[in-house]
Amino acid sequence: MYLIATGSAVYAEANIINEVWLVNINEQIVEVYQQPTVARYKHIQKFASGQSLSITAFPDVNISVNEILGR
């Protein structure tokens, strides 16, 4: 988990990646990090099987967690 926390902090600090998706295979969820600040992302959401999410840049496009996990 340290690598994830460190990596996302680097992306947030650079402020060039507004949204990061992390596919957590062990927990079978998709974590979405948004609103970068100097040290971290302010907004973190977790989506589980059966839920859908969309990319901020394309809000009309919905993707299900099941599709991402290959179910």
N, C-alpha and C positions, 0 to 999 in steps of 0.2 A: 504494500500500500504506500510505502514511502516514495517509490518511483512515481506513482500516480500523483501524489500530492505535490512533489517537486516539479514534475513535468507540467501540471496544470498551472502551478504558480508562475512558472517561466512564461507560459503562453499568456496568462493574464497580465503579467508585468509588461510584456511586449506590446500588448493592446492591439495586436493585428489579427488575432483570431477571436471573433466575437462569440463563437459558440463551439463547444467541443463535446463530442459524443464519445462515451466510453462504454464498450460492450463488456459487461462483467459476466463472463461465461460461468464462473463458479456459482454466482447467485442468480443467474438467468434473468438479469435485468439490464436495462440501458440507462446509464446516468448521463444527464444533459447539463453541461456547465455553461452559464450565460452571464452577461454583464461583468466583464473583466474590470478589476481594479488594480492597484499597484501590486498587491500581494496575492490575490486570489480571485476566484469568480464569486460574485455575490449571490447569484441565483443558481441553486442546484436542485434538479428534479430527478426522481427515480421512477422508471416505468417498468412494469412487470408484464408477464404474459397476458394477452388479451387486451392490452392497452395500445393506443396509437399515439404517435407524436409527429410533429412536423418541423421542418427546418425553418428557422426564422426568415431566411432569405426567400423561401418559397412556402408561405403559410397555407396555400391551397393544396399542397401535396402532403398527404398523410401516409405514414409508413407504420405498419404494425410491428410490435416487438417480436411477434411470432415470425414474421418475414425476416427480420434481422437475425434471429437465432436459428433460422433454417427449419422451422417447424411447419 
